[in-house]
Amino acid sequence: MLPGSIQITGEALSGAEIKDICDSLKENSVRLLSVRGCQLSDRDFGRVCRGVADSHSLAQLNLNLGVVSSIGRVKQLADALKTNRSVQTLFLHGSPLLDAGLVALNSALSTHPSLVSLDLGDCMLGDEAVQLICGMLPPDGAKSGLRELTLSANPAITGKGWARLAIAVAHSSQLRVLNLDYNPLGDQIAGMLAVAVASSRTLEVLDLEGTSLTNQSAQIFLDMVENYPTCLRVLVLAENAISPELQQQISDLLSEGEEDDDKEGEARGVGGISREKTTWLPHSNSSSQMVLVTSGLGDSLLAETEM
């Protein structure tokens, strides 16, 4: 029997429900466990963590929206991940981790043999946490690292932290998707990220929605995609003070690059490689905004369950 999924949202979980979850984890019959926004006692959270530790089938764990609500729970989760070997994707979006929480999780996350996708959006992180996250983006020739990273809505991160991240992204040998939406980045930090994207040999998706950018940033990205080879296929710039004309120029160039790569792949006899197909459409609420519509990365793990 193939492992299935357990997805519960925003409910107060009873002891019986917790037992069913733990039994399923112990029996290795769960591949996806999502209890986003659920209320459960500290004792029951510990029981779930022990189930996660013992599971060999669990690939995706969604604890979004405050389930990991204290440093005690962070430590219980860290202990579980130190034993678990199967989790590939971890969602902690909306958890009040702070830097201290990531310090407690760091060893478990950075040494986990399977973890490739991590969502730390809206976790109240600062520069200390970013420095630890950079260690999960090892450079070429080093250990394996994250392929997908979400750091949305962490406004306490300063320019120093974003500069460190940009350097790590530039040299990462694994990272394909980076979501930084709804951080107050501004044009200066966006310029650093553009340099990182130009240097990266793996990054395909960059989400900068709602990051206080202007036409100045867009012009830098336009110059980059127009004049330099890049792996970038998707750049999200919605909810910024950027003209629709500039956004369209960037999207057209990215689409042309993707078509050229597909043709080269067919010429080499590798036309079967799956790539993300993208379309840019005007935002329904404003002609000055653009929205990304995508078919989804073929093997993207962050896309497998809603946040």
LINJOBEL-V684511 format. One record per helix or strand. SS is the DSSP state (h for helix, s for strand). FROM is the first residue (numbers start at 0). TO is the last residue. If there is no record, write none. Layout:
BEGIN
ss->SS from->FROM to->TO
ss->SS from->FROM to->TO
END
This chain:
BEGIN
ss->s from->3 to->6
ss->s from->11 to->11
ss->h from->14 to->25
ss->s from->29 to->33
ss->s from->38 to->38
ss->h from->41 to->53
ss->s from->59 to->61
ss->h from->70 to->82
ss->s from->88 to->90
ss->h from->97 to->110
ss->s from->116 to->118
ss->h from->126 to->133
ss->s from->138 to->138
ss->s from->147 to->149
ss->h from->158 to->170
ss->s from->171 to->171
ss->s from->176 to->178
ss->h from->185 to->198
ss->s from->204 to->206
ss->s from->213 to->213
ss->h from->214 to->226
ss->s from->233 to->235
ss->s from->240 to->240
ss->h from->243 to->266
ss->s from->277 to->282
ss->s from->285 to->293
END
